[in-house]
Amino acid sequence: MATGSMYRVGVLGHGAIGSVVAEQLAAGTVHGAQLEGVILRRPQTGLEHEQLSWEAALERCDLVVECAGQQALRENAVRILACGVDLLASSMGALADPVFAASVQAAGPGRLISTAGAIGGLDLLGAAARMGGIERVLVTTRKLPATLVQPWMDEQQRSELEQASGPVEVFRGPAALAARHFQKSLNVAAAVALAVGDWDAVQVRLLADPAAELTEHLIAAHGPAGEYSFSVKNYPSPRNPRTSGIVPWALLHSIQQAADARR
Ligand SMILES: NC(=O)c1ccc[n+]([C@@H]2O[C@H](COP(=O)([O-])OP(=O)(O)OC[C@H]3O[C@@H](n4cnc5c(N)ncnc54)[C@H](O)[C@@H]3O)[C@@H](O)[C@H]2O)c1
């Protein structure tokens, strides 16, 4: 990667998040970065972006942006980094697995870059953790019930969710477990845990609420540095109601920062 040249970006996955990221990169809205192509599971006809094989992507890209889910991140992170390609991950919940997290940490020379995704305040939480540790964080997430149905749920759990007429607590527990059980919905808890550097300090409460037109995240933290409370309400993506519409824009912001850092 030569300083001063364009930051060449490959986008892994072309769903609700990846399609917006690819489109914006192709339109040139991230200064100093360009779309090299998209990496798909299988070839797609009628797509306006170049489709890259893994071989071509690792040869031609400076950065791969993962917009494809925890499984795709687990399968590809180490080889991306080992090729000297940076990796911007949206599915950070995969890092709740300590074995995977250690393998990613040991991999390089590419750098793993995280994103705030659907939430904010991570810079302040990171600073507070550095100052004296964050004793406890509670992330309360409220989403439409249908977006929380999971493949591992039994019939009764599914119908409780589908027929909920008011808020129902679906999960309460540590962030690592939350990220594993709700892989597409609780990457925000992982982002908080990574920002404070302590998975055990972060607890999650997940509410299914038929009135939750906007997806809500309340983040309440305290420790020796102070007390913090952040409230975020995002409209869901029209393409995937499990994902907030802001997420691709958070990734684009992270790509811009990474591109700027090379200048
Ligand atoms: N950090 C956050 O705040 C946040 C928020 C929402 C979603 N996410 C993460 O982003 C992921 C993607 O979200 P989305 O709404 O775009 O999902 P989506 O289902 O709309 O799109 C995912 C795309 O990835 C593709 N894909 C899956 N596995 C792949 C693989 N191995 N190789 C190539 N392509 C693959 C799918 O075919 C699909 O097109 C979610 O699974 C979640 O883990 C993170």
The ligand as a Tripos MOL2 file, in Angstrom:
@<TRIPOS>MOLECULE
LIG
   44    48     1     0     0
SMALL
NO_CHARGES

@<TRIPOS>ATOM
      1 N1        -21.9710   -3.2120   14.0200 N.am      1 LIG1
      2 C1        -23.2830   -2.9970   13.9130 C.2       1 LIG1
      3 O1        -23.8290   -2.0680   14.5220 O.2       1 LIG1
      4 C2        -24.0840   -3.8970   13.0180 C.ar      1 LIG1
      5 C3        -25.4420   -3.5950   12.7940 C.ar      1 LIG1
      6 C4        -26.1680   -4.4170   11.9320 C.ar      1 LIG1
      7 C5        -25.5600   -5.5200   11.3460 C.ar      1 LIG1
      8 N2        -24.2580   -5.8110   11.5990 N.ar      1 LIG1
      9 C6        -23.6100   -6.9890   10.9850 C.3       1 LIG1
     10 O2        -23.6140   -6.8220    9.5740 O.3       1 LIG1
     11 C7        -23.9890   -8.0600    8.9650 C.3       1 LIG1
     12 C8        -24.6230   -7.7810    7.6080 C.3       1 LIG1
     13 O3        -25.8280   -7.0540    7.7940 O.3       1 LIG1
     14 P1        -26.8280   -6.7880    6.5780 P.3       1 LIG1
     15 O4        -27.9990   -6.0880    7.1600 O.co2     1 LIG1
     16 O5        -26.1140   -6.1910    5.4150 O.co2     1 LIG1
     17 O6        -27.2570   -8.2890    6.2120 O.3       1 LIG1
     18 P2        -27.9220   -8.8030    4.8630 P.3       1 LIG1
     19 O7        -28.4890  -10.1410    5.1950 O.co2     1 LIG1
     20 O8        -28.7960   -7.7800    4.2640 O.co2     1 LIG1
     21 O9        -26.6760   -8.9910    3.8890 O.3       1 LIG1
     22 C9        -25.6320   -9.8870    4.1490 C.3       1 LIG1
     23 C10       -25.0010  -10.2460    2.8200 C.3       1 LIG1
     24 O10       -23.7930  -10.9720    3.0540 O.3       1 LIG1
     25 C11       -23.7460  -12.0630    2.1540 C.3       1 LIG1
     26 N3        -22.8650  -13.0960    2.6990 N.ar      1 LIG1
     27 C12       -23.0750  -13.8790    3.7680 C.ar      1 LIG1
     28 N4        -22.0030  -14.6990    3.9440 N.ar      1 LIG1
     29 C13       -21.1160  -14.3940    2.9860 C.ar      1 LIG1
     30 C14       -19.8310  -14.8740    2.6460 C.ar      1 LIG1
     31 N5        -19.2550  -15.8580    3.3320 N.pl3     1 LIG1
     32 N6        -19.1900  -14.3230    1.6000 N.ar      1 LIG1
     33 C15       -19.7610  -13.3300    0.8840 C.ar      1 LIG1
     34 N7        -20.9800  -12.8370    1.1440 N.ar      1 LIG1
     35 C16       -21.6480  -13.3660    2.1880 C.ar      1 LIG1
     36 C17       -25.1900  -12.4930    1.9890 C.3       1 LIG1
     37 O11       -25.3820  -13.2160    0.8010 O.3       1 LIG1
     38 C18       -25.9070  -11.1330    1.9650 C.3       1 LIG1
     39 O12       -25.9470  -10.5900    0.6710 O.3       1 LIG1
     40 C19       -24.9460   -8.6870    9.9870 C.3       1 LIG1
     41 O13       -24.9700  -10.1010    9.8360 O.3       1 LIG1
     42 C20       -24.3440   -8.2750   11.3110 C.3       1 LIG1
     43 O14       -23.4000   -9.2500   11.7570 O.3       1 LIG1
     44 C21       -23.5210   -5.0120   12.4090 C.ar      1 LIG1
@<TRIPOS>BOND
     1     1     2 1
     2     2     3 2
     3     2     4 1
     4     4     5 ar
     5     4    44 ar
     6     5     6 ar
     7     6     7 ar
     8     7     8 ar
     9     8     9 1
    10     8    44 ar
    11     9    10 1
    12     9    42 1
    13    10    11 1
    14    11    12 1
    15    11    40 1
    16    12    13 1
    17    13    14 1
    18    14    15 2
    19    14    16 1
    20    14    17 1
    21    17    18 1
    22    18    19 2
    23    18    20 1
    24    18    21 1
    25    21    22 1
    26    22    23 1
    27    23    24 1
    28    23    38 1
    29    24    25 1
    30    25    26 1
    31    25    36 1
    32    26    27 ar
    33    26    35 ar
    34    27    28 ar
    35    28    29 ar
    36    29    30 ar
    37    29    35 ar
    38    30    31 1
    39    30    32 ar
    40    32    33 ar
    41    33    34 ar
    42    34    35 ar
    43    36    37 1
    44    36    38 1
    45    38    39 1
    46    40    41 1
    47    40    42 1
    48    42    43 1
@<TRIPOS>SUBSTRUCTURE
     1 LIG1         1 GROUP 0 **** ****
